[in-house]
Amino acid sequence: MTAGATRVAVLTPRFPPDAGGVEEYAAWVARSLRDAGHEVTVVTTGPRAARETHDGIPVIRLRSWLTLSNTPLNPLWWWQVRRLLRRLDVDVVNAHAPVPGLADIAAFRAPVPVVLTYHAGSLVKGGHPVDPVLRAYERHVLPRVFARSRELIAVSPTSLAHATGRAHLVPPGVDTGLFTPPPAGSPRERRVLYVGRVERTSRWKGLQVLVDALPRLRELVPDVRLEVVGDGDDVETLQKQAADRGVADIVDWRGRVDHHRLPEHYRSAGVTVLPSLTEAESFGMALAEAIACGCPVVGSAVGGIPFVVRDGEDGRLVPPGDPEALARALAEVLTGDVRPGPTRWDWRQQEETTVRVIGEAGR
């Protein structure tokens, strides 16, 4: 290692090739620390124990026994994580949450300082059977996890870590070398693009509301199409919903798309949409990537989305859970001349703070 470098374990419940905003943020942090001269190991989970590499960075996967409401779990981690961190001889841990599990264990069991990056507002979904457990966790466990962490990083003002008053605000970064606008004057299709998980446990992202908005949207924009990029166990249910609404013929289900191929989808779409329903959406990475590609956006006025989207400049904000308002906003953007300005979310603007906070905590 170089002088002043530290050994860092980046601890995250999921990591690429798994897709998602937390996954890409953790990968960005790992690369940034590595490029700054630190020695980095990623500790994550998987269906089986494994050792691999990602961008030349060692990745250790701990076996999860089950997944409960999108949360991988294994009771043995209480002992395994501490032993692993001692064996790796790390100086500091950067743990990523909100998914309960690894980050909580690190806060209580890590033999070195923990920098906790918290990615969400409240996870309470509203009317879901798991809500009482989430409320109890956020009221009684999470404050102790925050208190035991040496430093806190919040990805937006909506993050529960930000409410402590002691968090560093470090929004996710967009790779502006990859996510670039198309050539000036390039045509855009009358196509609505949704990028994200399509899972029952991710219904707070509101894709079902978007499907409900499609009949009205087709009345307003007769040649519109919806492209869904993402996969999960809710696809079949949503396909049936689209058929029941009479709009199955205008929905293209693309499945999972590699991260490096996402820009071509953003560049040709007429609008990218994120109709999230709760504060669990503390940023909205798909919207930031779309804006960097010059694609206008429509998002719900909830959580961290208003932190990302300038209403009337980058696109439109709408009330969450309102199919009629969503349809009207999408039609307005598709038939108008909205062109987002230069992105505010270049990863290089956040990299220095991230590397400094984690590096200093390990000294």
Secondary structure, DSSP 8 states (H G I E B T S, - for coil): --TT--EEEEE-S--TTS-SHHHHHHHHHHHHHHHTT-EEEEEEEESS-EEEEETTEEEEEEE-SEEETTEEE-TTHHHHHHHHHHHHT-SEEEEEESSSSHHHHHHHH-SS-EEEEE--S----SS-TTHHHHHHIIIIIHHHHHHHSSEEEESSTTSTTGGGS-EEE----B-TTTS----TT----SEEEEES---GGGGGG-HHHHHHHHHHHHHHSTT-EEEEEB--TTHHHHHHHHHHTT-GGGEEEEE---GGGHHHHHHH-SEEEE---STT-SS-HHHHHHHHTT--EEEESSTTHHHH--BTTTEEEE-TT-HHHHHHHHHHHHHS-----S-S-BTHHHHHHHHHHHHHHT-
